[in-house]
Amino acid sequence: MTKPVVVGIGELLWDMLPKGKRAGGAPINFVYNATQLGADGYAISAIGKDTLGDEIIQELEKSHIHHILERNDYPTGVVEVVLNNGIPDYTIVEGVAWDHLKVTPQETAVIEKADAICFGTLALRSPQTKSAILTLLKHAPQTAYKLFDVNLRSNYFSKELIDELLKEANVFKINDEEMVKVQKLFGLNLSDEEVCHWFIKKYDLHYLIFTAGEKYSIVYSADGKKSYLDTPKVKVADTVGAGDSFSAGFIMGLLCGKSMQDAHKQAVATAAFVCTKSGAWPKYE
């Protein structure tokens, strides 16, 4: 059976955790977990011509992730991560390599054969990378799952940016904390469920994934179906990358022919497993 081709476009960086550095960046976290679940995974990003860049390539290769990485004259991205009771608080360094992404023929060729593509708001904080990512998304096949994980970080988002990316997406992932901010941005005074249906209808989405951390998650589909699951109780090491692994589990479930409900179960199980490990790229047993 041919492996599904899954691509992450955007930030690739080192999470500087209290116990040491770990490779990360939301779209590439997604690809890491999808690869562990059987995908042919590709990372599209930019890194520096520095030791951190060399080391992140080694991490990708060790994890069997294909990569199309531009190496430019800016430093490899880093994020300072402080954990408060296992919950990460991020300080994202600016002016790094992935802020200067360019479109290349190799990137375009990978996007054109993708079965799923993951992207978020953070990498579009710079005009150059924003232009590159929006251009690349135009090359995605009609049949591909285009997952927009809103992934609000610092002040690197706006209503206009979210609107622009939703127009490129057919799957939207948002958590309960992000929902509060997004409702305010869009001027929606509705229940969470009503907002989810509003987004599906307005942007012609196939699915909307709504996660509420340790409480529950819900997946809504365009045909009005809904899958609700409580979050399993596990011993949490940290929640770094949990949402990205959830998305990977769900999309890989769909790509492997599972129903929405069964793909949702796989998503919950994958995220629960990742929460029991440190960092966003844990070893799968």
SESESE-805878 format. One record per residue (C-alpha): residue in one letter; x, y, z negated. Coordinates in Angstrom, 2 decimals, decimal comma, padded with zeros to 5 digits, always signed. Layout:
// SESESE-805878
  r       c1       c2       c3
  A        X        Y        Z
...
This chain:
// SESESE-805878
  r       c1       c2       c3
  M  +000,00  +000,00  +000,00
  T  +001,33  +003,45  +000,95
  K  +002,06  +005,66  -002,02
  P  +000,10  +008,94  -002,12
  V  +002,23  +012,02  -001,49
  V  +001,92  +014,48  -004,37
  V  +003,59  +017,91  -004,33
  G  +004,15  +020,58  -006,98
  I  +005,00  +024,11  -005,84
  G  +006,28  +026,78  -008,19
  E  +008,33  +027,08  -011,34
  L  +011,04  +024,52  -012,10
  L  +012,88  +025,29  -015,31
  W  +014,38  +024,18  -018,56
  D  +012,15  +024,30  -021,65
  M  +014,55  +025,28  -024,43
  L  +012,95  +023,30  -027,25
  P  +014,12  +023,32  -030,89
  K  +015,61  +019,83  -030,37
  G  +017,36  +020,68  -027,10
  K  +016,47  +021,46  -023,49
  R  +013,95  +019,50  -021,44
  A  +013,10  +019,84  -017,76
  G  +009,72  +021,44  -017,14
  G  +007,53  +023,85  -015,21
  A  +003,82  +023,08  -014,90
  P  +003,58  +022,05  -011,21
  I  +006,67  +019,85  -011,53
  N  +005,42  +018,36  -014,81
  F  +002,37  +017,35  -012,79
  V  +004,59  +015,73  -010,15
  Y  +006,70  +013,94  -012,78
  N  +003,65  +012,25  -014,30
  A  +002,07  +011,49  -010,91
  T  +005,36  +009,86  -009,87
  Q  +005,36  +007,70  -013,01
  L  +001,80  +006,68  -012,09
  G  +002,84  +005,56  -008,60
  A  +002,98  +008,65  -006,38
  D  +005,64  +009,68  -003,92
  G  +006,40  +012,96  -005,75
  Y  +007,95  +016,13  -004,33
  A  +009,11  +019,26  -006,17
  I  +009,24  +022,51  -004,19
  S  +011,01  +025,31  -006,05
  A  +014,23  +027,31  -006,30
  I  +017,14  +026,96  -008,70
  G  +020,41  +028,76  -009,27
  K  +023,90  +027,83  -008,13
  D  +024,75  +027,09  -011,74
  T  +025,25  +024,22  -014,16
  L  +021,59  +024,30  -015,25
  G  +020,63  +023,92  -011,59
  D  +022,98  +020,94  -011,15
  E  +021,54  +019,35  -014,27
  I  +017,93  +019,80  -013,22
  I  +018,65  +018,07  -009,89
  Q  +020,07  +015,15  -011,87
  E  +016,87  +015,02  -013,94
  L  +014,69  +014,97  -010,81
  E  +016,75  +012,22  -009,21
  K  +016,76  +010,17  -012,41
  S  +012,95  +010,44  -012,38
  H  +012,74  +009,45  -008,67
  I  +011,24  +012,81  -007,69
  H  +012,06  +014,03  -004,18
  H  +012,99  +017,68  -004,17
  I  +013,21  +020,56  -001,74
  L  +015,04  +023,15  -003,81
  E  +016,46  +026,39  -002,51
  R  +019,64  +027,36  -004,32
  N  +019,95  +031,14  -004,52
  D  +022,02  +033,72  -006,36
  Y  +019,64  +034,01  -009,32
  P  +019,90  +031,90  -012,50
  T  +017,97  +028,67  -012,94
  G  +014,76  +029,34  -014,87
  V  +014,56  +028,86  -018,62
  V  +011,77  +029,19  -021,15
  E  +012,37  +029,64  -024,85
  V  +009,88  +027,37  -026,62
  V  +009,02  +027,70  -030,31
  L  +006,74  +025,02  -031,75
  N  +004,16  +025,98  -034,38
  N  +002,74  +022,72  -035,77
  G  +003,54  +021,04  -032,45
  I  +001,82  +023,80  -030,42
  P  +004,25  +025,51  -028,03
  D  +004,75  +029,28  -027,84
  Y  +006,62  +030,36  -024,70
  T  +008,99  +033,20  -023,82
  I  +009,51  +033,01  -020,06
  V  +012,71  +034,59  -018,74
  E  +012,21  +036,85  -015,70
  G  +014,34  +037,43  -012,60
  V  +015,19  +033,76  -012,14
  A  +015,66  +031,57  -009,07
  W  +012,02  +030,46  -008,70
  D  +010,96  +034,11  -008,51
  H  +012,69  +034,19  -005,10
  L  +011,17  +031,27  -003,17
  K  +011,18  +031,36  +000,63
  V  +009,23  +029,26  +003,12
  T  +011,37  +026,66  +004,92
  P  +010,52  +024,12  +007,66
  Q  +011,27  +021,27  +005,22
  E  +008,77  +022,62  +002,67
  T  +006,12  +023,10  +005,35
  A  +006,62  +019,53  +006,63
  V  +006,07  +018,08  +003,13
  I  +002,95  +020,18  +002,51
  E  +001,50  +019,02  +005,85
  K  +001,62  +015,37  +004,74
  A  +000,49  +015,92  +001,13
  D  -002,43  +014,04  -000,43
  A  -002,41  +016,39  -003,43
  I  -000,76  +019,72  -004,22
  C  -000,54  +021,41  -007,61
  F  +000,01  +025,14  -008,19
  G  -000,68  +027,76  -010,86
  T  -000,53  +031,49  -011,55
  L  +002,91  +031,79  -013,17
  A  +005,12  +031,32  -010,09
  L  +003,16  +034,02  -008,28
  R  +004,35  +036,72  -010,70
  S  +006,87  +037,84  -008,05
  P  +005,69  +039,11  -004,63
  Q  +008,23  +036,97  -002,76
  T  +007,22  +033,66  -004,34
  K  +003,54  +034,60  -004,16
  S  +003,84  +035,14  -000,41
  A  +005,75  +031,85  +000,03
  I  +003,27  +029,75  -001,95
  L  +000,19  +031,25  -000,28
  T  +001,79  +030,66  +003,12
  L  +002,63  +027,04  +002,27
  L  -000,90  +026,33  +001,02
  K  -002,25  +027,28  +004,45
  H  -000,45  +024,19  +005,79
  A  -002,21  +021,75  +003,43
  P  -004,37  +019,08  +005,08
  Q  -008,15  +019,56  +004,80
  T  -008,32  +016,19  +003,02
  A  -005,73  +017,03  +000,33
  Y  -006,65  +017,71  -003,28
  K  -005,47  +021,26  -003,96
  L  -005,31  +021,54  -007,73
  F  -005,15  +025,02  -009,20
  D  -004,22  +024,82  -012,88
  V  -004,82  +028,40  -014,04
  N  -002,11  +027,97  -016,71
  L  -002,23  +031,53  -018,08
  R  +001,15  +032,63  -019,41
  S  +002,07  +035,98  -021,00
  N  +000,61  +038,73  -018,79
  Y  +001,40  +037,04  -015,46
  F  -002,17  +036,86  -014,21
  S  -005,09  +038,98  -013,05
  K  -008,64  +038,50  -011,84
  E  -007,44  +039,22  -008,30
  L  -004,73  +036,55  -008,44
  I  -007,07  +033,92  -009,91
  D  -009,68  +034,73  -007,25
  E  -007,06  +034,45  -004,49
  L  -005,83  +031,06  -005,72
  L  -009,33  +029,67  -006,26
  K  -010,02  +030,38  -002,59
  E  -007,12  +028,04  -001,75
  A  -008,15  +025,32  -004,23
  N  -010,70  +022,51  -004,32
  V  -009,93  +021,34  -007,88
  F  -009,71  +023,84  -010,76
  K  -008,31  +023,06  -014,22
  I  -008,86  +025,37  -017,17
  N  -008,70  +024,91  -020,95
  D  -010,91  +026,35  -023,66
  E  -008,49  +029,16  -024,59
  E  -008,07  +030,16  -020,95
  M  -011,84  +030,05  -020,48
  V  -012,27  +032,92  -022,96
  K  -009,81  +035,10  -021,01
  V  -011,15  +034,15  -017,58
  Q  -014,76  +034,81  -018,61
  K  -013,72  +038,28  -019,71
  L  -011,78  +038,94  -016,50
  F  -014,73  +037,90  -014,33
  G  -017,32  +039,61  -016,53
  L  -019,26  +036,40  -017,17
  N  -021,46  +036,28  -020,25
  L  -022,45  +032,61  -019,96
  S  -021,91  +029,30  -021,74
  D  -018,74  +027,38  -020,87
  E  -020,80  +024,86  -018,92
  E  -022,61  +027,57  -016,97
  V  -019,25  +029,18  -016,13
  C  -017,91  +025,85  -014,87
  H  -020,91  +025,43  -012,55
  W  -020,55  +029,07  -011,45
  F  -016,94  +028,51  -010,39
  I  -017,76  +025,27  -008,55
  K  -020,51  +026,97  -006,57
  K  -018,72  +030,27  -005,88
  Y  -015,46  +028,69  -004,71
  D  -016,86  +025,48  -003,18
  L  -014,79  +023,26  -005,50
  H  -014,86  +019,45  -005,47
  Y  -014,10  +019,21  -009,21
  L  -013,61  +021,42  -012,24
  I  -011,61  +020,07  -015,19
  F  -012,31  +021,69  -018,57
  T  -010,12  +020,62  -021,48
  A  -010,56  +021,52  -025,14
  G  -007,31  +020,24  -026,66
  E  -007,73  +017,78  -029,49
  K  -011,55  +017,98  -029,26
  Y  -012,79  +016,81  -025,84
  S  -012,58  +017,23  -022,08
  I  -015,22  +017,45  -019,36
  V  -014,97  +016,97  -015,61
  Y  -017,67  +018,48  -013,40
  S  -018,19  +017,59  -009,74
  A  -019,72  +019,48  -006,84
  D  -022,67  +017,05  -006,71
  G  -023,69  +017,91  -010,28
  K  -022,13  +014,92  -012,04
  K  -020,36  +015,34  -015,36
  S  -017,93  +013,17  -017,33
  Y  -017,42  +013,91  -021,04
  L  -014,76  +012,21  -023,19
  D  -013,61  +012,86  -026,73
  T  -009,85  +013,35  -027,11
  P  -008,33  +010,26  -028,76
  K  -006,59  +010,73  -032,09
  V  -002,86  +010,11  -031,74
  K  +000,28  +011,03  -033,65
  V  +001,33  +014,19  -031,80
  A  +005,04  +014,87  -031,24
  D  +004,21  +018,03  -029,27
  T  +001,71  +019,13  -026,63
  V  +004,27  +020,41  -024,08
  G  +003,07  +019,32  -020,63
  A  -000,06  +017,59  -021,94
  G  -002,39  +019,47  -019,60
  D  -000,16  +018,77  -016,59
  S  -000,11  +015,06  -017,37
  F  -003,92  +015,12  -017,71
  S  -004,20  +016,62  -014,22
  A  -001,76  +014,03  -012,83
  G  -003,73  +011,17  -014,35
  F  -006,99  +012,48  -012,91
  I  -005,72  +013,19  -009,39
  M  -003,84  +009,89  -009,20
  G  -007,00  +008,11  -010,30
  L  -008,94  +009,69  -007,44
  L  -006,16  +008,98  -004,93
  C  -006,16  +005,32  -006,00
  G  -009,90  +005,08  -005,31
  K  -011,25  +005,38  -008,86
  S  -014,59  +007,01  -009,66
  M  -014,59  +010,45  -011,27
  Q  -015,38  +008,84  -014,63
  D  -012,56  +006,28  -014,37
  A  -010,10  +008,91  -013,13
  H  -011,10  +011,01  -016,16
  K  -010,38  +008,04  -018,48
  Q  -006,94  +007,69  -016,90
  A  -006,34  +011,43  -017,37
  V  -007,21  +011,29  -021,07
  A  -005,05  +008,22  -021,65
  T  -002,07  +009,78  -019,82
  A  -002,28  +013,04  -021,77
  A  -002,64  +011,19  -025,08
  F  +000,49  +009,18  -024,31
  V  +002,49  +012,31  -023,38
  C  +001,44  +014,00  -026,65
  T  +003,06  +011,18  -028,62
  K  +006,43  +011,95  -026,99
  S  +008,68  +015,00  -027,11
  G  +008,79  +017,21  -024,01
  A  +006,88  +017,18  -020,73
  W  +008,78  +014,33  -019,03
  P  +008,60  +011,34  -021,39
  K  +009,76  +007,90  -020,37
  Y  +006,86  +005,67  -019,39
  E  +007,17  +002,19  -020,85
